[in-house]
Amino acid sequence: MKVTLETYGGLAAVTDRRRPPKVLDTDDLSETAAAELSDLLAAAVSTPLEERVEQAGRARDAMSYTITVQDGDRLTAIEQSDAAMTPAFASLLTWLKKHFAQQ
């Protein structure tokens, strides 16, 4: 399974429009880490994002994130932002950021 994290927006959006996506292959993880990531992904995919229109206007410089999961022929994408993010997505994002920081 491959997991891709794309980030865009924020204060530097004008000068940094194309941040390269970060890609993680679960084959490169330990069995424990792969299981933890799988659990976080399942929670993030199954937790619906409630509409938070009132917050969107207050976060014009918010970062947005797209996490794409390719598992064989199946492709799943989840997109959320700093202005509207579920706790499950936040946990997944934190896990991914920590992993990529260690590389």
C-alpha positions as CSV (number, residue, x, y, z in Angstrom):
1,M,0.0,0.0,0.0
2,K,1.3,3.5,-0.9
3,V,0.3,6.6,1.1
4,T,0.8,10.1,-0.4
5,L,0.7,13.3,1.6
6,E,0.2,16.6,-0.3
7,T,0.1,19.9,1.4
8,Y,-0.8,23.3,-0.1
9,G,-1.9,26.7,1.0
10,G,-0.7,28.7,4.0
11,L,1.2,31.9,4.2
12,A,3.8,30.8,1.6
13,A,1.3,29.7,-1.0
14,V,2.2,32.5,-3.3
15,T,5.9,31.7,-3.4
16,D,5.7,28.0,-2.9
17,R,2.9,26.7,-5.1
18,R,4.2,23.2,-5.8
19,R,5.4,21.4,-2.7
20,P,6.4,17.9,-3.8
21,P,4.1,15.2,-2.4
22,K,5.6,12.8,0.2
23,V,5.1,9.1,-0.5
24,L,5.3,6.2,1.9
25,D,5.2,2.5,1.0
26,T,4.0,0.4,3.8
27,D,6.3,-2.4,2.6
28,D,9.2,-0.2,4.0
29,L,7.6,-0.1,7.5
30,S,7.9,-2.5,10.4
31,E,4.8,-4.7,10.9
32,T,3.8,-2.7,14.0
33,A,4.1,0.6,12.2
34,A,2.2,-0.7,9.2
35,A,-0.6,-1.9,11.5
36,E,-0.7,1.4,13.3
37,L,-0.9,3.3,10.0
38,S,-3.6,1.0,8.7
39,D,-5.7,1.6,11.8
40,L,-5.3,5.4,11.5
41,L,-6.2,5.3,7.9
42,A,-9.3,3.3,8.6
43,A,-10.5,5.7,11.2
44,A,-9.8,8.8,9.0
45,V,-11.7,7.3,6.1
46,S,-14.7,6.3,8.1
47,T,-15.1,9.6,10.0
48,P,-17.2,12.1,8.1
49,L,-16.2,15.8,8.1
50,E,-18.9,18.0,9.3
51,E,-19.4,21.3,7.4
52,R,-17.7,24.1,9.2
53,V,-18.5,27.1,7.0
54,E,-18.2,29.5,9.9
55,Q,-14.5,28.6,10.4
56,A,-13.5,28.6,6.8
57,G,-13.7,32.4,6.5
58,R,-11.4,32.8,9.6
59,A,-8.6,30.7,8.2
60,R,-7.6,32.2,4.9
61,D,-4.0,31.2,5.4
62,A,-4.8,27.6,6.5
63,M,-3.0,24.7,5.2
64,S,-4.9,22.0,3.2
65,Y,-3.9,18.4,3.1
66,T,-4.7,15.5,0.7
67,I,-3.9,12.0,1.8
68,T,-4.2,9.5,-1.0
69,V,-4.0,5.7,-0.4
70,Q,-3.3,3.3,-3.2
71,D,-4.0,-0.3,-2.2
72,G,-3.7,-2.4,-5.3
73,D,-6.3,-1.1,-7.8
74,R,-8.2,0.8,-5.0
75,L,-7.5,4.5,-4.7
76,T,-8.9,6.5,-1.8
77,A,-8.3,10.3,-1.2
78,I,-9.1,12.3,1.9
79,E,-8.8,16.1,1.8
80,Q,-9.1,18.4,4.9
81,S,-7.6,21.6,6.1
82,D,-6.5,23.4,9.3
83,A,-9.9,25.1,9.2
84,A,-11.9,21.9,9.2
85,M,-10.3,18.7,10.3
86,T,-11.6,15.6,12.1
87,P,-9.7,14.3,15.1
88,A,-9.1,11.0,13.2
89,F,-7.6,12.9,10.2
90,A,-5.4,15.0,12.6
91,S,-4.1,11.8,14.2
92,L,-3.2,10.4,10.8
93,L,-1.6,13.6,9.7
94,T,0.5,13.8,12.8
95,W,1.7,10.3,12.4
96,L,2.6,10.9,8.7
97,K,4.5,14.1,9.6
98,K,6.5,12.4,12.3
99,H,7.4,9.6,9.9
100,F,8.5,11.9,7.1
101,A,10.5,14.0,9.6
102,Q,12.5,10.9,10.6
103,Q,13.5,10.1,7.0
